[in-house]
Amino acid sequence: MNPEYIEASRQYFVGWGTLMLINAVLAQGKNRSGLVWFFISLFIGPFATLILALIPKLPESR
């Protein structure tokens, strides 16, 4: 295999994993489950970020 291909693949997965963590933190900031959004981001990635940016923050529960 080409070493450049391996490096590009590694960068892709690191970037996707970082996006998953960002989405989890963003979800928690909107009082939603970070773990659920972490796994949603695994499948739909940047679209999950868009959804999280557009949905309103839930009121805090007591």
C-alpha positions as CSV (number, residue, x, y, z in Angstrom):
1,M,0.0,0.0,0.0
2,N,1.0,3.5,-0.6
3,P,2.2,5.3,2.6
4,E,0.5,8.5,1.5
5,Y,-2.8,6.6,1.3
6,I,-2.4,5.2,4.8
7,E,-1.6,8.7,6.2
8,A,-4.6,10.2,4.5
9,S,-6.8,7.5,5.9
10,R,-5.4,8.1,9.4
11,Q,-6.1,11.8,9.1
12,Y,-9.7,11.2,8.0
13,F,-10.4,9.0,11.0
14,V,-8.8,11.4,13.4
15,G,-10.8,14.2,12.0
16,W,-14.0,12.2,12.2
17,G,-13.3,11.2,15.8
18,T,-12.6,14.8,16.7
19,L,-15.9,15.8,15.2
20,M,-17.7,13.1,17.2
21,L,-16.3,14.5,20.4
22,I,-17.2,18.1,19.4
23,N,-20.7,17.0,18.7
24,A,-21.0,15.3,22.1
25,V,-19.9,18.4,23.9
26,L,-22.2,20.6,21.8
27,A,-25.1,18.2,22.6
28,Q,-24.4,18.4,26.4
29,G,-24.3,22.2,26.1
30,K,-27.9,22.0,24.9
31,N,-28.9,19.6,27.7
32,R,-29.0,16.6,25.4
33,S,-27.3,13.2,25.8
34,G,-23.7,13.6,24.7
35,L,-23.2,9.8,24.4
36,V,-26.2,9.4,22.0
37,W,-25.0,12.3,19.8
38,F,-21.5,10.8,19.9
39,F,-22.8,7.7,18.2
40,I,-25.2,9.6,15.9
41,S,-22.1,11.5,14.7
42,L,-20.4,8.2,14.0
43,F,-22.9,7.7,11.2
44,I,-23.9,11.2,10.0
45,G,-20.9,13.3,11.1
46,P,-21.2,16.8,9.8
47,F,-24.9,16.6,9.4
48,A,-25.2,15.9,13.2
49,T,-23.3,19.1,13.8
50,L,-25.8,21.0,11.6
51,I,-28.7,19.5,13.4
52,L,-27.2,20.3,16.8
53,A,-26.6,23.9,15.7
54,L,-30.2,24.3,14.6
55,I,-32.1,22.6,17.5
56,P,-33.0,24.7,20.5
57,K,-31.6,24.2,23.9
58,L,-33.8,22.1,26.2
59,P,-34.8,23.6,29.5
60,E,-32.9,22.2,32.5
61,S,-34.7,19.5,34.5
62,R,-34.7,19.6,38.2
